[in-house]
Amino acid sequence: MIQPTVLRKFGADGDLAGRGLVARFLFVIPTSLGGWRDVQAPPVPPPIADRYTRTIHTLATTFAAWTDDPAVITLTGAAAALRIAHAERIEVQLRPGGQFHDMRE
């Protein structure tokens, strides 16, 4: 993890960006959540915590036994359509004035 100011300088460096170095990484500087958390939030209900624990355990054991290299994921028609729709929304945001314009590379 790097300080956000360092990431901004890295992304703004014309020499690095012009050579494609900046485009090789996905940088994310999330909006700060400081001050927005409920410090007295109720505990997670036991059934939800138990399901989370079982799900994480299942994922870990499944991937530990993974032998396919590389893994090939084939999208269903519906999943492919969803991916295309999402990509089209993102492309609009990459244009000048868009939310992701600074990440266009």
C-alpha positions in Angstrom: 0.0 0.0 0.0 1.3 3.4 -1.0 0.0 6.8 0.1 -2.5 8.3 -2.3 -0.3 11.3 -3.0 2.4 8.9 -4.3 -0.1 7.1 -6.5 -1.3 10.4 -8.0 2.2 11.5 -8.8 3.0 8.1 -10.4 -0.1 8.3 -12.5 0.5 11.9 -13.5 4.1 11.2 -14.7 3.9 11.7 -18.5 7.1 9.7 -19.1 5.8 6.6 -17.3 2.3 6.9 -18.7 3.6 7.5 -22.2 5.5 4.2 -22.1 2.6 2.1 -20.8 4.0 1.5 -17.4 1.1 3.1 -15.5 -1.3 1.0 -17.6 0.2 -2.2 -16.3 -1.3 -1.7 -12.9 -4.8 -1.2 -11.5 -4.7 1.6 -8.9 -7.6 2.1 -6.7 -7.9 5.0 -4.2 -11.2 4.4 -2.5 -13.2 7.2 -1.0 -12.4 7.4 2.7 -14.9 5.7 5.0 -13.5 7.4 8.0 -16.3 8.8 10.2 -19.0 6.8 8.5 -18.8 3.5 10.5 -21.1 2.6 13.3 -18.8 2.0 16.2 -21.6 0.4 18.2 -22.9 -1.8 15.4 -24.6 -5.0 16.6 -22.6 -8.2 16.3 -23.1 -10.3 13.2 -25.9 -12.8 13.9 -24.6 -16.3 14.5 -26.4 -17.9 11.5 -24.7 -15.4 9.1 -21.3 -15.8 10.8 -21.6 -19.6 10.6 -22.6 -19.5 6.9 -19.7 -17.1 6.2 -17.3 -19.5 8.0 -18.6 -22.5 6.0 -18.4 -20.7 2.7 -14.8 -19.5 3.3 -13.8 -23.0 4.4 -15.4 -24.6 1.3 -13.6 -22.1 -1.0 -10.3 -22.7 0.7 -10.6 -26.5 0.4 -11.9 -26.3 -3.1 -8.9 -24.2 -4.3 -6.4 -26.2 -2.3 -7.4 -29.2 -4.3 -7.3 -27.3 -7.7 -5.2 -29.2 -10.2 -6.2 -27.5 -13.5 -3.5 -25.1 -14.8 -4.5 -22.8 -16.2 -8.1 -22.6 -15.2 -10.4 -21.8 -18.1 -13.7 -20.1 -17.3 -16.3 -20.2 -20.0 -19.1 -17.7 -19.6 -22.7 -18.6 -20.3 -24.6 -16.4 -22.8 -26.3 -14.5 -20.0 -22.9 -13.9 -18.2 -21.3 -12.8 -21.4 -24.1 -10.3 -22.0 -23.8 -9.0 -18.5 -20.0 -8.6 -18.9 -20.5 -6.7 -22.2 -23.2 -4.4 -20.6 -20.8 -3.6 -17.7 -17.9 -3.0 -20.1 -20.0 -0.6 -22.1 -20.9 1.4 -18.9 -17.3 1.5 -17.9 -16.2 2.7 -21.3 -18.5 5.7 -21.1 -17.0 6.6 -17.7 -13.5 6.4 -19.2 -14.3 9.4 -21.5 -13.3 12.9 -20.7 -15.4 14.1 -17.8 -16.2 10.5 -16.8 -15.7 9.1 -13.3 -12.8 6.9 -14.5 -11.2 9.2 -17.0 -8.0 9.2 -14.9 -7.8 5.4 -15.3 -8.2 5.3 -19.0 -4.9 3.6 -19.8 
